[in-house]
């Protein structure tokens, strides 16, 4: 099973990230964007698994890739199983 989402950055986050690159520190805007994207990809994978009759997922992993400049994909994948 898999679930994915593609998110684009925006100018507000990019300006804030630029400032953080100069002074240092965590880029919290990107951290929260990635956390939200991971949760959305995970939920989509769960929805697909449930639609096919599974009640659990095992061996889950996440993968990221750049779709275009400024847009990244988060992919969640794993094995859907039925636990009794």
Secondary structure, DSSP 8 states (H G I E B T S, - for coil): -EEEEEEE--HHHHHHHHHHHHH-S--HHHHHHHHHHHHHHHHHHHHHHHHTT--EEEEEEEEEEEEETTEEEEEEEEEEE---
